[in-house]
Amino acid sequence: MVSTKIIIVKSLFLVVFLLLNPVLAESFCQYASSAIATSSKIGLEPIYATEVPDSEGKCFTEPVQYKSWQKTNWNLTANLTLTFQEYIYPENITIFGDYDLCINRIWLWKNNAWYLVQKGVIDKSTDANCSINYKFNILNFKIDKVKLETCGWSWSAVDAVKLCGSKDSFPKINILQPLQDQIMDNSSNGTTLKISTNVKSECEFNYNKNFSFGNGTKLLTTDGIIHLYNLTEFTDKNLVEIYYICRGLSNKKINPYYLIHRFQFRELEVPFIDVCNWYDCFEGAVSISNDDGYHKLLSEVKAVCSKELEKRNLKGTYFLAFTNTYNSSDWNIWKDAYKYGHEIGGHTTHHNCSYYQSEDYFRKDKQENFDNILNNVGLPKEELVSFSWPCGVTSQQYQKWLSDYYIFARGYYINLIDSKNPENSMNYKSVNSVGYGPIPPDIYLLADITENHQDWVNYVYHDSCDNPELFDYLLAKDLWVETIGTVSKYITERNTATMQNIVDTPTGVKFDLINDLNTTIFNKELTIKIYTGNGNVESIKINGITTKITQFTQSNQSYIKFNVPSSKISEIEIVGLRVEIPCCGDGKVNQKSEECDDGNLINMDGCNNNCKSGPSEQIYVVLYIGNIDGSASLEWYHFYDKLTSYFETNKIPVLFSFFPENIQVDNEFANIFKRMYLAENIELGQKGFTLNETEKHLDELPLEEQRHIIKYGRFYFIEGMKKILGTEDINFPVIYIAPYGRFTNTTRQVLEELGFRTNFGLYYPIDLEPVKSSPTLDSFQYGVSFTVNGSAGRETVFKESNQIIDEIFSFDRKDVEMVDINGRKVIPLYTHHVDFEDKIANGKIDEVKWNIYEETISKLVANLSVVFVTPNQVWNLRHPVCISTGIPESFCNGVDDDCDGNIDEECKGEIYKGFAFTPNNNLKATSKLIEEILESTIDDFYTWEYGVLTGILITIILISILNKRNKKKNENTRELV
């Protein structure tokens, strides 16, 4: 009866509490309605841990009866299980203590099983704030029960527990059409994309997986559940990959994980062959690894974790540390594990979680651990291939040293899924074990994403396999659960195998599957699938022996699959069906091993005879810093000096843009700008001219007026640099940056006439169409930004370094033409000088942003697949052969317009050497530039202001030519105007 009264009182108190706290009510916060415990004191039963807090809540004062729950003794572990009235998606939990509060673990009740979300002591026993507020990571399942485990050395009195979350999760997306991985006839001119969501939502798609909601193409919907879009444009009618993001209409929650939608256009009449991404054509891969900890835990690890795996016929990877302390019984544990099929890997002798002081110590630590495992487990050296970085501590240098011992290494503290083609096989991404490092996201949801993306997820455990229910979930998915070493070997073999020596036979076709790897190490089978269409494969022979084939259906299409044992060369014969077999030289990048395929087997043409790009030419990055401005505050010039010094010292190619009118010739800016001009690795790009209101609408002006603006911008640069350098010979920029991206085909024609080589626009406004490159002008209208929203200014926020690098390597655009060099993409990476200024202090550098900038560039420099280039270097690589421009050689543009090997041979005013402007001394009073100015009238200019400006410029130039000896070195053109 007492308990009933207490519940009524607490319920009334809860109503009042929620009325007074409407925000909490809207946030779906609730207190437990009932509770049970494994241990309780009389008068301190579990019922007193329900409803709202009603005790004094002090950690130093023993609780009063009928106010809180407390176990019978301080030195025992007890569980408190609480039930809540409503199912919600959990976001955080608050535990209100009443005395000596200490919690060791937290579980959530998911699908009739306890799901561990927190492992590790949270001790508030000596804290004045006697409460624990624990925030969950992304959890996409509903719960109504929570279980707490107390520490075994505290009273851990609990007054109340509040669970907060949402009744609605982010939208779940389901693909309706085309089906995932569907093969479609390439005679189709389009297809309808159709997806559904479980709640009313708005959805977008993009070809770039890194797009954010609001920046994609909207799908149409009438009910918020079915979403569609008629797709009529796709690139080469081959593989199409689209990414979806959806946002709930009611709660505005955005799914943090994009959904990938793949389909392919092929000639369906022609059967074809592929190497499966994963063994047995699974949709994704999963590895379960266990970092064995201290010596005393060895038996527990083997007994608990491997037992859970083995009863499901699964195998895991065990990384061993402290191996110098093992006795014979310990080694017997790992001998048995290896015999069963578990993988044994290295984890160092001393489990050092800090950076190594020397290479000698590093090698001794690894060598001892490596030898201990080899000598005591009984596995061959070829099977000891995997390593785990203790505490995730690694570096490029460590990875290089480690490669002398191991082929693969798994990282930690990353909490990400890895790709089907991992970017770094010496630091695989992984998902943290609970209680060790950052809280992992919903591990079940990560399995779903892995399957959809056809990727690879590495789950990490310590001490024991917590949440073994996950293993049952994995077995119900189309996922290949295997050891890290086995999965790694399959990836390597899949990406290096090639199909060659194709021969038609009277009954079908025969070819060789070739792999140059060491087959004693890379000894895993590859799975091959054949699209059969309406045909029928009678048999498959490997090296003359008939092998087992399995028929299966994928997206309503018929296939067979079979496994090929590891071998240098395997002769495969397909009987009963003629198949289109991918090969190097067929002009299609359709083998896993191909980085490129230009339709020939010629070396040294950018795509070698094995369809591989050069190891250091896989991707080109153009670094760009915009708007170096001479009119900026003097206190900011120190940053220009910092930028210049950084790139001078590191010899990294970079492009700086400047405003011609704002070149200062008589102060500190002139000295820094001179260094930029003279630096071998710094390229200057002309950004507009004056950036006034008229120029902001450059695209609306006729060709001649655009030509005047751009030409006078160049003239200001030439005259300014003459003063700064004290010479008449000036190299002028051939890179043009259109202000506000206002670039059209008319502007392109102007740039071509004036001898520019590149439009470096980085984007195009939504009211303009993109402008494609021409034979004489490269057009960049895309790029990756350091800032989150892509804009410029001191208020902007920089992305994390790894995010920027991921965007560079995955960058793809279908709405605009991307610049490439022999099939390899060129990616601009940009920021602006104003981005680096502190939000509050004028003239002060934001060190956080600068550190991200340096870190990103350092990582890219260390990546052998990245080559830094300037736009002019890109142009030279893309245009090794002269292409006639159709412009007369009498036009002084610094280009060999008729491809006769001479530049501007008919030019009457200036002689061009490369991009250099040199006045012709035999024509002292003439200049093509001056002639055109003199021939023009005020009416040629678009404003009165520019008419006056032209008159002043003409006067200055004539005086300069006629009185060279008396020319004033410090004359500032901008001040005269």
N, C-alpha and C positions, 0 to 999 in steps of 0.2 A: 504494500500500500504506500509505503514511503517513497519507493522508486517511482510509482505512478504520479504522485504529487510533484516530485522533483521534475519529471518529464514535462508536466503541464506548465509548471512555473518557468522552466527553461524555454519552453516553446513560446510562451507569451513574451518572455524577454527577447527571444529571437525575432519575433514580429516587430517589436518596438525598435530593436537594433537595426533591422533592415529598413524600416521606415525612416529612421534617422540617417541611414547610410545608403541612399539610393544608388550610388555609384557601385557599391559592392553587389547590390541586388542585380544590377544590369550586367555585371561581370560574371554572373553565375557562380558566385561564391556560396558555399554551403558548409554547415557544420555537421558532424556525424550524428546520425539519428539513433544508432545502436552500436554496441561494442562487446567484444569478448576478449579474454586474456588468459594466458597460460599460468599466470601467478597474480594473486591479489591479496592485499591486506583487508581485514574487516573494516568496513566504513570507508574504504578507498577502492571500491570495486570499479570495473570498467565503465559502468553506467555514468559515473561521474566525470568521464572524459568525453562525454557527448554534449551536444548543443554549444551555446556560446560560452566564453570564459566567465567564470564567476568567482575565482579565487583571487588572492592578492598577487599571485604570479611572481613571487620572489624566489630566486634560486638558492638563497642562503637560509631560508626559513622553512622548517618542516611544514607539510601541508596540513590543513584542517580537515577533519573527517567530513564526508559527504560533499567535498568540493573537487576532488581530483582522483585519478587512479594512481596506485603505487604498488609495485610488486612486494612480495613478502620479505625479501632480503636484498641488501645492496650488492652482494657478491654473486648474483646469479643473472643469467640472461633470460629475458622473458619477451614474449610477443604480445602486442596489442593489436587486434584486428577491428577495424572500424567500418561500418556500413553507412552509406549516404543515400538520401532519398532519390536523387535524380542521377541518371547516367550523363556524364559530360566528358568532353575531350579534355584531359588534365593539362594544366599549364603550370600551376605551382601549388605547393602545400605549405601551410603554416602550422607548426606544432607549438602550442602554448604550454610551457612548462610551469611547474609549481614548486619544484625542489630538485636540485642536483641533476639537471636535465642532460642526458647523453644518449644519442641514438646511433646505432651501428649500421642498420640496413633499413631500406624502404622497398616494399613490393607494391605493385598494382595488380588488381584482379583483371586479367585479360583472357577472354575466351576460355573461361573455366580453368585457368591455370595462373599461378603467381608469376609475375614478370618483374624481375629485379631491376630497379632503376637507380638505386643508390647503394654503394658499398664502401664503407670506410667511416671512421668515427667522426661524428659531429658533436663536439663536447661544449656545452654551454654551462657546465656546472660551476664555473668560476666567473661567469659573465653576469653583469648586472641586468642585461636584457635576457630574461629567461624564456627565450623563444627561438625557434628554428624556422627560417623561411627558405624553402628549397624550390628552385625553379627547374622544371623539366625542359629538356630539349624538345625537338619536334616529335610529338606523339600523336599519331593519327588513329587512335582507337578510343572507344568510350569505356569508362569504368564506373563502378559504384562502391568499390571496396579498396581499402588501403591497409597494409600490414606493416607495423613498426617493430623493429627488434632493438631492445635496449642494450646498452653496454653492460658488461659483467662486473663493473666496479663502481656503479653509481645507483642511486635510488630511482632516478629517471621518472619522477612524478609528472604526469600529463594531465592538464586541466581541460584542454579542448584541442580539436584538430579541424582546421578549415581547409577545404579543398576548393580551388578556383580553376575555372576553365570556361569552355564554351559548349553550348549545346549543338553548335554547327561547326564542322571542320571546314578546311579548304576543299574546294570541289575536286571530286575524283573524276577522271576523264576516261572514257572508253571509246576506242576507235570503231567506227561503223563501216566506212568505206573510203578508199579501197582498204581491204584487209591488210593487216600488218604483213610485210614481206611479200605482198602479192606481185606476181609477174603479169604485166599487161602488154597487150599487143602494141607495138610502136607505131602502128598505123593510126592510132587514136590521136585526135587533135587536142584532147583535154580530158579532164576527169573532174568529178565532184568530190571534194573533201567533205567528209561528214563524221562528226564525233558527237558523243552525248556526255552529259554531266549528271551526277546524282542529285544535285541541287540546282536551282535556277542560278545561272551564271552568265557572265559575258566572257568571251574567249577571243584570243588572238593567235596568229601563227606567224612564223618567220623562218627563214633558212639559216639564221644564225642562232645557235642554241643559247648564246649569252644575251639575247635581247631581253629587255625588261618590259613589263606590262605597260601599255601605252605607246610603245614604239613598234608594235607589230601591225599586221594586217588583220582587221576585224573579221570574224566569221559572222554570218547572218544567223539570226534566230527569231522565232516567233513566240516561243514558249519558254526560252531560257534553258531548255533541256537539250534539244537537238540543235546543233550548230553546223553550218555548211558554208562552202565557198567553191565557186566554179574556177578551177585552176586551169588556165589555158596556156601558160608559158612555163616550160621547163627546159633545162639546158640542152644536153645532148641526147635526150630521150633515153637516158640510161638510169642510173640509180638516183632517186629523189629522196631527200631527207628533209622532213619538215618538223618543226618544234612548236608545241602548243603550250600556252599558259592561260589559265582561267581564273576568274575572280568571282566569288559569290556575290549575288546581288544584294542579299540581306545583310551579311556581316562584312562584306568587302574584303574577305580573306583571300589572298592569292596563294595558289599552290606553290610552295617553294621549290618544287621539283618539276621541271618541264617534262612533257611527254614527247617522245620521239616517234615519228610516223614514217616508216620506210616503205617504198614500193619501187618497182623497176619496170622500165619499158624495154622489151626485147622483141625480136622476131620470133613469135611463138611457134612458127612453122619449123624453126630450126632448133632442135634440142641442143642444150649446152651443158657444160660441166663446171663445177666450182669446188674449191676447198672450203669446207665448213669452218665458220669462225671458231667453233668449239667442238670438242670430241663428240662423236655420235650426233652431231648437228643440234646439240642443246642450244637454248636461246641465251644462256649466260653461264658464268662460272662463279663458284664460291670456294674459298679456302678457309679452313678453321685452323688456327695456330695457337699454341700455348707457350708462353714464355715461362719456363720453369724458374722459380725464384730462388729462395734460399734453400740450402741443403736439406733442412728439416721438412720441407714441403714436397720432396720428390715422390715419396710413396703416395701422398694424398693426391698429387697431380695425376699420377698414373692410375690410381684406383678409381678416382672420380671422373676425370675428364675422358680418358680413353675408354672407360667402361661405357659411358653414355654414347660415345661414337660407335664403338664396336657392336653394341646390341642393335644398332641401326645399319650395320655393315658399312660404316663410313670410316674414312682415314683422315688423320690430322697431321699437322707439322709441329714437332716439339723442338724448341730452341733451348739448348742446354747451356747454362752458366755455372760458374763455381766448380767446374769439372775437376779441378786439382784437389777437391775435397771428397770426391766420391769413393765409396768402398765397393767391394765386389757385389754386394746385394743391390746397391744402387745401379751399378752397371747392368746387372741382370734385368732390372726393370726395363732399361732402354734396349737391351738385346731383344727382349720379348716384344717390345713395341715395334721395333724394326722388322722382326720376323712376321708380325701380323700384317705389315704394310704401311705403318705410319712412317712419315718422313722424319729423320733426325737432322737438325741443323745447328749451326754455331751461334753462340750468344756471348762470347768472350769468357775469359777465365775469371775476371774480377768484377764484371758488371759495372763498369765505370760509367756514371751518368754525367760526367763533366768532360770538357774537351781535353784531349791528350796533350801532354807537354812536349812530346817528341815523336818522331816517326819510329824511333827504336822501341820505345815503350809500346806504341800501337802494335807493331809487328810481333813483339814478344807475347803480348796479351792474346793476339789472334792465333799465333802459331801454336802456343801451348794448348789452347782450347781445341784447335783443329786436330792436333796430334792425339790429344786425349780421346776424342770421339772416334777417330779412325782406329786407334789401337785397342779400344775396349768394347766398342759396339760390334765390330766385325763387318762393317759395311765397306764396299770398295770405294776408292777415292772418287770415282766417277759419280757416285751417288750422294756425296757430301757437297751439295751445290748451293744451299740456301743459308742465309744469315739474317739475323734480326738485330737492328741497332738498339742497344740498351738505352731506354728512355727516349729513343728517337734522335739521339745526338749523332749528327753526321755532317759532312761537308763534301765539296767536290774533291778535295785532296784526300780525305778519308776513303771515299769511294774508289778513287784511283788505286790507293794502296790495297784496299780490300780485294780488288779484282785479281790479285795474285793468289788468293785463297778460294774465293767463291765467285759464282757467276751471277747470282741473284741476291737481293737483299730487301727485306721488308722494313718499312718505316713505322713510326708511331706518332701519336699526338697530331694526327691529320684529320681523322673522322670524315673521310671521303671515299667514294667508290672509285676504283681505277678503271681505266679504259681497256677495251679489247686489245689495244696497242699501247701499253703503258709508256709514258714519256721518259721514265727513268727506271730501268730494271734493277738499279742499285739502291732504290728508295721507293718501293711500292707504297701506294696509299693504303691505309687500313682504317678500321673502325675500332675505337678504343674499347677495352674491357671496362665493365662497370666498376667504378671505385678507383680507377687509375687514370688520372688526367681528366680532361674536359668530358662532360657528359655526352655520350653518343646519342645520335638521333634514334628514332624508332627503328630497331633492327629488322623488324618484319617489313616495314615500308621500304627499307633499303634493298631488301631482297626483291620486292616487286619492281623497283626501279631498275635494278640490275638486269632482270629478265627483259624488261621493255627496251632497255638501251643496248642489250647484248653485250654487257660489260662484265667486269670482274670485281667482286667484293671480298675483302679479306677481313674476317672477324677475328679479333684477338681476345684471348682469355689469359687470366693469371690465376694460379693456385688451383682453380677448378673451372669446369665448364658451367658457368651460371646460365640460367635460362635454357636448359636443354630442350625445352619445347620448340625452340627455334629450329632444331635439327629436323623435327617432324614436319615443320612448315616448309623447310627447304626441299624435302623429299617430295612434297606435293606440287612443287613448282617444276618448270622445265629448265632446271639448273643442274649443271655438272659440278658435283661436290668432290673436289680432289685436293691433293696437297699442293703447296706453293711450288715446289720443284717440278711436279708433273705438269701443272698448268703453265708454268714458265717455259718449259721445254716445248710444249705444244705450240705456244705463241711463236717461239723462235723458229720452229720447224715450218709452221704455216706461212710465216712471212719470208722464208728463204726458198721454199720449194718452187720450182718452175716446171712447166710442161713444155717439152721440146721434142724434136724429131718425129713430127706427126706424119703418119703414113696411112693412106686408105688401103683397106684390105677387101677381098671379095665379100666378106661377111660383115664388115663394120669399119672400125678404125683402131689404130694402134699408136701409142705415144709413150715417151719416157717421162717419168716423174723424177726429177733430179734434185738432189740436196747435197750441198758441199760441206755440211756440218760433220763434226766428229760423231759417228753413230754409236760409239761406246758411251758417250754422255747423252746425246740427243737420240734416245732409243724409244720414243713413244710413237704409237700409231697416229696417222693422220686420217681424218674422215673426209671422204669425197662424196659429193652428191651430184646426181645427173637429173636435169629436167628432161623427162621423157616425152611430154606432150601426149600425142595420140599413138606414139610408137611403143615398142616393147623391147627391152633389153633381155636377150636370151641368157647371157652369162657374162661374167667379168673374169678375166684371167690376169693374174699377177705373176710375172716371170713364168708364164706357161701353166700355172696351177690355178684351177677354178676356185674362186673365193666366194664367201657368203655375201649375198646382197639382201637388203631389206627395202621393201616398198613402203612409202609413206606419202601423206598428203599435206601440203602446206599452202594455205590460202587458196584452197580449191584447185591446186595444181598438183600433178602427179610427179613424184620423184622416186629415185632409188638412192640408197647410200651404201657405202662399203668402206672398210678400213684398209689402209696400206701400211704394212710394217715399215719401220725405219730402215732406210738403205740409201747408199749413195745414188744408185740408179735402180728404179723399179720399172720394168716394162709392163705396161697396162694395155690389155686388149679388150675392147668393147665389142661383143658379138651381138648382131641383130639390130644395131642402130648406128646411124652415122651422126656424129656429135660435133658441134662447134666447140673446138678446144682452144682455150685462150693460150696465147704464146707471146713471147717477147718479140716485137716487130710487127704485130698485127694492127698497130695504131690505136689500140684500146688499152686503157689501164684497167685490166680485168683479171689480174692475178694478185693474190695477197702480197707477193714478193715484189711487185712492180711499183716503183716510185714515179715512173714516167714511161711513156711508150710513144715515140714519135714516128712509128711506122717503118723504122729501119734498124739495122744492127751496126750502125756506124759509131765508132767512139769519138770522143772529143767534140761532139756537137751539142752538148748539154744534156743528152740522154744516152748513156753508154749502151754497149751491145748486150748487157745483162739487165737493161731497163732500170738502171740505178742512176740516181743523180749523184754528183760529187758529194763526198761526205760533209764538206763545208759550204755547200750551195743549195741547201734544201729550202731555205726561206730567206728573203731579203728584207731588212728593216731599214726604213728611212726615218732617222730621228729628226724632229722638227721642233724648234722653239720660235714662237711667233711674236711679232710686234716689238722688236728692239727699237726703242723710241728715243730719239735725241731730245725730245721735249719733256721727257720724264723728269721727275724731281732729281736734283743733283744727289740727294742722299740715297738714291737707288742705283746710281752708277756703279757702286761697289759690287752689286749683284751681277752686272754685265761683266765686270772684271772676273768675278768668281766663275761664271759660266765659261768665259773664254779660257781661263787658266785650266779649268777642269778638262775641256776638250783638247786643249793644246798638250797637256800632260799625258792624257790617256790615248791620244791619237785616234779618237773615235770619229768617224765621219758624221757630220751634222749639218743641218740646214737652219740658218737664221733668216727671218724675214725682217724687213725694215721699211719705214715710210720715207720715200725720197725727200719730201719737203722738209722733214725734221732732222736731216743730217746736220749736226753741229760741227763747225770746223775750227773753233777756237777755244775749246775747253777740254775737260777730261774725257768727254764722250768721243772726241776726235781720236785721242790716243788709243782708246779701247777698240773703236771701230776700225782703226788702222790695223790693229792686231788681228781682228776678225778677217779683214780683207786679205792679209798676208798669210794667214795660217793655211797650211796645205790641206788640212782636213775639214776646214769650215767653209761652207758654201753660203753665199748670200743670195737671197731671193727678193725681188722687188714686189712690195705690196702696194698696189695702187699708185697714187701720186700724192694728193692732199687730203683725201678722205672727207671731202665736204659733202653737202647734201646732194649735189648733182652726181658726184661720183658714186654715192650709195645706190644710185639707180643707173649704173653704167649700162646695164643690159637694155635699157630703153632708148639709148642714144644710137644714132646712125653710125655706120662703120667709120667715117672720116673723123667724127668727133671722138669716138673711142680711141682712134689711132693717135690723135693729138694728146689726149690725156696720158696714155701709156708712154708715148714717145717723150713727152716733157718730163715724165717721171724718170726716165732713163737719163735725160739731159741733166737734170738736177744732180743725179748720182755722179755722172761723169765730171761735172764742174766742181762738185763738192770734193770728190776724191783727188782731183788735180791739186786742190789747195792743201788737203790733208797730207798727200804723199809728196807734193812738190815735183811732180812729173807730168808730162803730157800723155804718157802711154797708160791707158786705163783699161782694165778688163771689166767689162760690164756684165751684170747678171743676165742669165738666159732662163731663169726660173721666175715665173710670175704667179702671184697669189692674188686672186680677185677678192676685193673686200666684200664681206658678207656672202661670199660664194656666188655672186651675181655674174655668172659666166655662161655665155651662149656660143653658138656656132659663129656668130659675127665676131665676137671677141677672139675666138680661136683663129679666125682668118687674119685678124689684126696681128696677133702674136706671131703667126707664121710669116707674115710679111716683114715683121721687125726682127726676125731671127731668133725669137724665143724657142726654147726646146720643150719646156714643160709648163703646164698649168697645174699648180699645186693647190687644189681647192679644198680637199678634205671632206667636202659635203656639197650637196646642191639643195637650194631652197625648194620647198614643196610646190611653189608656183612655177618652177622652171623644170625643164627636162634635162636629164644628164647629157653631157657632151662626150662623145667617144673620142679616143685617141685617133690621130691621123698618121700617115707615113712620116710626117715631119714634126709632130707635136704629141708628147705624152700627156694624158689628162688623168690626174688623180682627183677623184671626188668621193673618197672614202678614207677611213683611217681609224686607229684605235687611240682613244684619249686616256690620259692619266687621270682626268677628273671623272667623277661619277656620272655627272649629267652631260659631259662633253663640252660644256661651255667654259668661258674664261673668267678670271677675276679672283680677288683675294678671298672671297667668300666660298669658293669651290672646295670640295672635299676630294682627296685623292683615293683611288681604289687601292686595295692591297697589292703588293708586288706580284704575288702568285696569280692573282686574278687577272692582272694586266697581261702577264705572260701566257696564261691560258687563252685569253682572248686573241692574242696574236697568232697562236698556233692553230686555233679553231676558226679563225676569221674567214668568213665567206659571205659574198653578196651576190644576189641574182638580179637585183634591181639596177645595178650599175656595173659598167665594164671595169673589171679589175686589171691592173697592169701586171704583166708577168714577164719573166726572163726565162726563155726556153721551157715554158710550162710551170715554172716555179713562181709562186706568188710574191709580190712586193707589197709590204704592209707599212704604211706611214704610222709612226708612233709620235703623238704630238702633245704639246702643252704650250702655254704662253708665259711670258716672263712675269706677268702680273699674278699668275697663279701662286707664285712662291712667296708673295708678300704676306706678312703676318696680318691676321684679321683686324688687329687693334693698333699695333705699333707701326707707324709709317716708317718705311725704309728698313724694316727688320725682316729677316728671312724666317719663314716658318720652317723650323728645323725638322719637324715631322715629315712634311712634304718633301723636303730636300733629301732626307734619308731614304724615303720610299723611291725617289727618283734614282739615287745612286745605287740602291739595292737592286732595282729592276734592271738597270743597265749592266751592272756587274754580273747578274745571273745570265743575261743574254750574251754577254761577252764570253762567259765560260761555256756556253752551249755551242758545240761544234757545228750544229746545223744552222746557226744564224750567221748571216753576213751583213754587216752594216754598210750602207751605201748612201751617197747623196743622189738627188734627182738627176744631176748631170751624168753621174756614173751609170745610173740606170739607163739613161738615154744612149750612152755609148755602147752598153752591153746589148741593148735592144736594136741598135741601128749600126751594126758593123759594116754594112754595105751602103754606099751612097744611093739615095733615092731622089730622083729629079723632083723639084718642087714646082716647076712651071713658072717660077718667078724669074724675070730677066736678071742677068748678071750685072746689069747697070744699077740694080737696086742694092744699096749697101747694107746687107743684113748679116754678113759674117757666115754665110752658108754657101756651099758649093752647089748652087741651084741647078746647074746643067750636068753635074757629075763628070766634069772634065779634069778634075784634080786641082783646079784653080779656084780660089775664093774671090769673088767680087772683082774679076779682072777688068770689067768694063766700068767699074765705079769711078766717078769723076771727082769725088770730094774726099773720100777717106779710104785708107788701106786697112784691111782687116787681117789680122793674123790670129787665127783661132777666134777668141772672143775679145781680142784687144782692139781698142780704138786708138789709132795713131794718125794725127793730122799729116796731110801730104805736104811736105816742105816745098815742093815744086809748084804748089797752088796755095800760096801763103794766105791770100785773102778769100779763099773759097772753102766751103765745106758743104757737103750734101745736106747736112742738118740745117745749116744757116740758110742755104739756098731755099730750102722748103719753107723756112720761117719767113724769109723775105718775099717769097712768091705768094704767101698766104695774106689774107686780109683780116680785119677785125671780124668780119662776118663769118669767117671760118670757125670762130670760137663760139662756145655756147653760152658764155656770160661776158658781161662788160668787164668783170674783174679779170678774166683771163686775157681779154684784149689789152688791158693796161699792163698786165704781167708780161705779155709777149713783147710789147714795146720796150719795156725795161730790159728784158733779157737780150733783145737784139742790140740795144745800146751797149750793154755790158760786153757782149761777145765781140762786137766791132772794135770797141776800145781795147779789149784784151788782145785782139789780133794785131792791131796797128801799133800798140804800145806795150809789147811783151816785156821789154826790159824794165818798164816802170810799173808793171802790174803789181797791185797790192796783194801780198800773200794772205792777209787775214780778212779779205773781203767776204762777207757772209751774204750769200744770195738771198736767203730768206729775209734778212733784216732790211736789205735794200727794197724788196717788194713791199 
